[in-house]
């Protein structure tokens, strides 16, 4: 792993983490009638804090795209998952909560998991699969699962709905990262003309906007403790699956390496959950106003 890829990915994670906190601070004040509607973006555009969060997110995505253009998605995705560390840093300044045992354990598991996965797997690039059926099958499964989660989230939007929406958004973002990598390869091969005549960049935009609506709806109806861990855990898992599945990324497959890779991914997920549910994460969610009951004269 080159130092440049490391710096790009970690800086991207920093921007994403700070951006998510600012977005949730603003989205929790959005009307509940905007749930899962593109109208939520129009309403939030009026909030400076949300615009600042989106600006940081755009910068983070751009830096992440640069990292994906220079390194394997199986290498970059675990590094991007550290955005939760930076989200926790900003949240601590707001809530004034110490890390404590849970925070330090989650930090160690996340950092150790990323390190173990990268060192054991030693991700390297390869030749992308030329089988369109395999590519569309993996993308279809990811998008299909995201659709099912979103459908169920509509029925339980104030209980498990936010976590389901965040998971769905994470899956879409993982696919988006894979298609961003493919768009970069198209550009390297034929410039902008090759990019605009391929379907990948349009799918990147569509997935990004859809994921944004899902994320803001999750932020609107629940605290970061319920939404951000699911989002942060789902994205790298989806991205790694796409990278190995059809982008040609290669990981070591001997028994010892597979064991450490599995342990590393488990550490990442558990660390994300421990950090995401930490008391330092903002828990306040505005409750919908209730109409007072009519009194009988």
C-alpha positions as CSV (number, residue, x, y, z in Angstrom):
1,X,0.0,0.0,0.0
2,X,1.5,3.3,-1.0
3,X,1.5,6.3,1.3
4,X,-0.5,8.4,-1.2
5,X,-3.4,5.9,-1.2
6,X,-3.3,5.8,2.7
7,X,-3.4,9.6,2.9
8,X,-6.2,9.9,0.4
9,X,-8.3,7.2,1.9
10,X,-7.9,8.4,5.5
11,X,-8.5,12.1,4.6
12,X,-11.6,11.0,2.7
13,X,-12.8,9.1,5.8
14,X,-12.2,12.2,7.9
15,X,-14.3,14.4,5.6
16,X,-17.1,11.7,5.4
17,X,-17.2,11.3,9.2
18,X,-17.4,15.0,9.9
19,X,-19.9,15.4,7.1
20,X,-22.2,12.7,8.5
21,X,-22.4,14.3,11.9
22,X,-23.3,17.7,10.5
23,X,-25.9,16.2,8.2
24,X,-27.6,14.3,11.1
25,X,-27.6,17.4,13.2
26,X,-29.7,19.1,10.5
27,X,-31.7,16.2,9.2
28,X,-33.2,15.4,12.6
29,X,-35.1,18.7,12.4
30,X,-36.6,17.9,9.0
31,X,-40.4,17.2,8.9
32,X,-41.3,13.5,9.2
33,X,-43.5,14.0,6.2
34,X,-40.3,14.1,4.1
35,X,-39.5,10.5,5.0
36,X,-38.1,8.6,2.0
37,X,-39.1,11.5,-0.3
38,X,-36.7,13.5,-2.5
39,X,-38.4,16.5,-0.9
40,X,-36.2,16.0,2.1
41,X,-33.2,17.2,0.1
42,X,-35.0,20.3,-1.0
43,X,-35.9,21.2,2.6
44,X,-32.4,20.5,3.9
45,X,-30.8,22.7,1.3
46,X,-32.1,25.6,3.3
47,X,-30.0,24.6,6.3
48,X,-26.4,25.9,6.3
49,X,-25.1,23.1,8.6
50,X,-26.5,20.5,6.3
51,X,-24.9,22.1,3.3
52,X,-21.6,22.1,5.1
53,X,-22.0,18.4,5.9
54,X,-22.8,17.7,2.2
55,X,-19.8,19.8,1.1
56,X,-17.5,17.7,3.3
57,X,-19.2,14.5,2.0
58,X,-18.6,15.5,-1.6
59,X,-14.9,16.3,-0.8
60,X,-14.6,12.9,0.9
61,X,-16.2,11.1,-2.0
62,X,-13.9,12.8,-4.4
63,X,-10.8,11.9,-2.4
64,X,-12.2,8.4,-2.1
65,X,-12.6,8.2,-5.8
66,X,-8.9,9.3,-6.2
67,X,-7.9,6.5,-3.8
68,X,-10.0,4.0,-5.7
69,X,-8.4,5.1,-8.9
70,X,-4.9,4.2,-7.6
71,X,-5.6,1.2,-5.4
72,X,-7.8,-1.8,-5.1
73,X,-11.3,-1.4,-3.8
74,X,-10.6,-4.2,-1.3
75,X,-7.8,-2.1,0.1
76,X,-9.5,1.3,0.1
77,X,-12.9,0.3,1.5
78,X,-11.6,-0.8,4.9
79,X,-9.7,2.5,5.2
80,X,-12.9,4.5,4.4
81,X,-14.7,2.6,7.2
82,X,-12.5,4.6,9.7
83,X,-14.9,7.5,9.0
84,X,-16.6,6.5,12.2
85,X,-13.6,7.4,14.2
86,X,-13.7,11.0,12.9
87,X,-17.5,11.1,13.4
88,X,-16.9,10.1,17.0
89,X,-14.2,12.8,17.5
90,X,-16.6,15.5,16.4
91,X,-19.5,14.1,18.4
92,X,-17.4,14.0,21.5
93,X,-16.9,17.8,21.2
94,X,-20.7,18.2,21.1
95,X,-21.6,15.7,23.9
96,X,-18.5,16.1,26.1
97,X,-18.5,12.3,26.8
98,X,-15.2,10.5,27.4
99,X,-14.3,7.4,25.4
100,X,-14.2,5.0,28.3
101,X,-13.7,1.3,28.0
102,X,-16.3,0.9,25.1
103,X,-14.7,3.6,23.1
104,X,-11.2,2.5,23.4
105,X,-12.1,-1.2,22.8
106,X,-14.1,-0.2,19.7
107,X,-11.2,1.9,18.5
108,X,-8.8,-1.0,18.9
109,X,-11.1,-3.4,17.2
110,X,-11.7,-1.2,14.2
111,X,-8.0,-0.2,13.8
112,X,-6.8,-3.8,14.4
113,X,-9.4,-5.2,12.1
114,X,-8.5,-2.9,9.2
115,X,-4.8,-3.7,9.8
116,X,-5.4,-7.5,10.0
117,X,-7.5,-7.6,6.9
118,X,-5.1,-5.6,4.8
119,X,-2.0,-7.5,6.0
120,X,-3.5,-10.9,5.7
121,X,-5.3,-10.4,2.5
122,X,-2.6,-8.3,0.8
123,X,-5.1,-7.0,-1.8
124,X,-3.7,-6.8,-5.4
125,X,-5.2,-5.8,-8.7
126,X,-6.1,-8.2,-11.4
127,X,-8.1,-8.4,-14.6
128,X,-11.8,-7.5,-14.3
129,X,-14.2,-10.2,-15.3
130,X,-15.5,-10.0,-18.8
131,X,-18.6,-12.0,-17.9
132,X,-21.5,-9.4,-17.8
133,X,-23.8,-12.0,-16.2
134,X,-21.6,-12.3,-13.1
135,X,-21.3,-8.5,-12.8
136,X,-25.0,-7.8,-13.1
137,X,-25.8,-10.7,-10.8
138,X,-23.7,-9.2,-8.0
139,X,-25.0,-5.7,-8.6
140,X,-28.6,-6.9,-8.8
141,X,-28.3,-8.8,-5.5
142,X,-26.9,-5.7,-3.8
143,X,-29.6,-3.4,-5.2
144,X,-32.3,-6.0,-4.6
145,X,-31.4,-6.4,-0.9
146,X,-31.3,-2.6,-0.5
147,X,-34.8,-2.4,-2.1
148,X,-36.1,-5.1,0.3
149,X,-34.6,-3.3,3.3
150,X,-36.1,0.0,2.2
151,X,-39.5,-1.6,1.7
152,X,-39.6,-3.1,5.2
153,X,-38.2,0.2,6.7
154,X,-41.3,2.0,5.6
155,X,-43.4,-0.1,8.0
156,X,-41.1,0.4,11.0
157,X,-39.6,3.8,10.3
158,X,-39.4,4.8,14.0
159,X,-38.1,1.5,15.3
160,X,-35.7,-0.6,13.2
161,X,-36.4,1.4,10.1
162,X,-33.4,3.8,10.4
163,X,-30.9,0.9,10.7
164,X,-32.4,-0.8,7.7
165,X,-32.3,2.3,5.6
166,X,-28.7,2.9,6.6
167,X,-27.8,-0.6,5.7
168,X,-29.5,-0.2,2.3
169,X,-27.6,3.0,1.7
170,X,-24.3,1.3,2.7
171,X,-24.9,-1.4,0.1
172,X,-25.7,1.1,-2.6
173,X,-22.6,3.2,-1.7
174,X,-20.5,0.0,-1.9
175,X,-21.8,-0.6,-5.4
176,X,-21.3,3.1,-6.2
177,X,-17.6,2.8,-5.2
178,X,-17.1,-0.2,-7.5
179,X,-18.7,1.7,-10.4
180,X,-16.6,4.7,-9.6
181,X,-13.6,2.6,-10.0
182,X,-14.8,1.3,-13.4
183,X,-15.6,4.9,-14.5
184,X,-12.0,5.9,-13.6
185,X,-10.7,3.0,-15.7
186,X,-12.9,4.1,-18.6
187,X,-11.5,7.6,-18.4
188,X,-7.9,6.2,-18.4
189,X,-8.7,4.2,-21.5
190,X,-10.5,6.8,-23.7
191,X,-10.9,10.1,-21.8
192,X,-14.2,11.9,-21.3
193,X,-15.7,10.6,-24.5
194,X,-15.4,7.0,-23.2
195,X,-16.9,8.1,-19.9
196,X,-20.0,9.8,-21.2
197,X,-20.8,6.9,-23.6
198,X,-20.7,4.3,-20.9
199,X,-23.5,3.6,-18.3
200,X,-21.4,3.5,-15.2
201,X,-21.2,7.3,-14.5
202,X,-24.9,7.7,-14.8
203,X,-25.4,4.7,-12.4
204,X,-22.9,6.4,-10.0
205,X,-25.1,9.5,-9.9
206,X,-28.3,7.6,-9.5
207,X,-27.0,5.4,-6.7
208,X,-25.5,8.5,-5.0
209,X,-28.8,10.4,-5.0
210,X,-30.8,7.4,-3.9
211,X,-28.4,6.6,-1.1
212,X,-28.5,10.2,0.0
213,X,-32.3,10.2,0.4
214,X,-32.0,6.9,2.3
215,X,-29.3,8.3,4.6
216,X,-31.1,11.6,5.3
217,X,-34.3,9.7,6.1
218,X,-32.4,7.5,8.5
219,X,-30.8,10.6,10.1
220,X,-34.2,12.3,10.3
221,X,-35.9,9.6,12.3
222,X,-33.1,8.3,14.6
223,X,-29.8,9.2,16.2
224,X,-26.4,8.4,14.8
225,X,-26.2,5.5,17.2
226,X,-28.9,3.7,15.2
227,X,-27.9,4.7,11.6
228,X,-24.2,5.4,11.2
229,X,-22.9,1.9,12.4
230,X,-25.1,0.1,9.9
231,X,-24.1,2.5,7.1
232,X,-20.4,2.2,7.9
233,X,-20.4,-1.6,8.2
234,X,-22.4,-2.3,5.0
235,X,-20.4,-0.1,2.6
236,X,-17.0,-1.8,2.9
237,X,-18.5,-5.3,2.9
238,X,-20.4,-4.5,-0.3
239,X,-17.4,-2.8,-1.9
240,X,-15.1,-5.7,-1.2
241,X,-17.6,-8.2,-2.6
242,X,-17.8,-6.2,-5.8
243,X,-14.0,-5.8,-6.0
244,X,-13.4,-9.6,-5.6
245,X,-16.5,-10.5,-7.6
246,X,-16.1,-8.7,-10.8
247,X,-13.3,-6.0,-10.6
248,X,-10.5,-8.5,-10.4
249,X,-9.2,-7.8,-6.9
250,X,-7.3,-10.6,-5.5
251,X,-6.9,-11.7,-1.8
252,X,-4.8,-14.4,-0.4
253,X,-6.8,-17.6,-0.1
254,X,-4.7,-20.0,2.0
255,X,-6.2,-21.2,5.2
256,X,-4.2,-18.9,7.5
257,X,-4.9,-15.8,5.4
258,X,-8.6,-16.5,5.2
259,X,-8.8,-16.9,8.9
260,X,-7.1,-13.6,9.6
261,X,-9.2,-11.9,6.9
262,X,-12.4,-13.2,8.5
263,X,-11.1,-12.1,11.9
264,X,-10.2,-8.7,10.5
265,X,-13.7,-8.1,9.0
266,X,-15.3,-9.3,12.2
267,X,-13.2,-6.8,14.2
268,X,-14.1,-4.0,11.8
269,X,-17.9,-4.7,12.2
270,X,-17.8,-5.2,15.9
271,X,-15.6,-2.1,16.3
272,X,-18.0,-0.1,14.2
273,X,-20.9,-1.2,16.3
274,X,-19.2,-0.4,19.6
275,X,-18.1,3.1,18.4
276,X,-21.4,3.8,16.7
277,X,-23.4,3.1,19.8
278,X,-21.1,5.0,22.1
279,X,-22.7,7.5,24.4
280,X,-20.6,10.2,22.8
281,X,-22.7,9.9,19.7
282,X,-25.6,12.4,19.7
283,X,-28.8,10.7,20.8
284,X,-31.3,13.5,20.5
285,X,-34.0,13.2,17.9
286,X,-36.8,15.7,17.6
287,X,-40.1,14.0,18.2
288,X,-43.1,14.8,16.0
289,X,-45.5,17.3,17.4
290,X,-48.7,15.7,18.7
291,X,-52.1,17.2,18.2
292,X,-53.7,17.8,21.6
293,X,-56.8,15.7,22.2
294,X,-60.1,17.5,22.0
295,X,-61.6,18.0,25.5
296,X,-65.2,17.1,26.1
297,X,-67.0,20.2,27.4
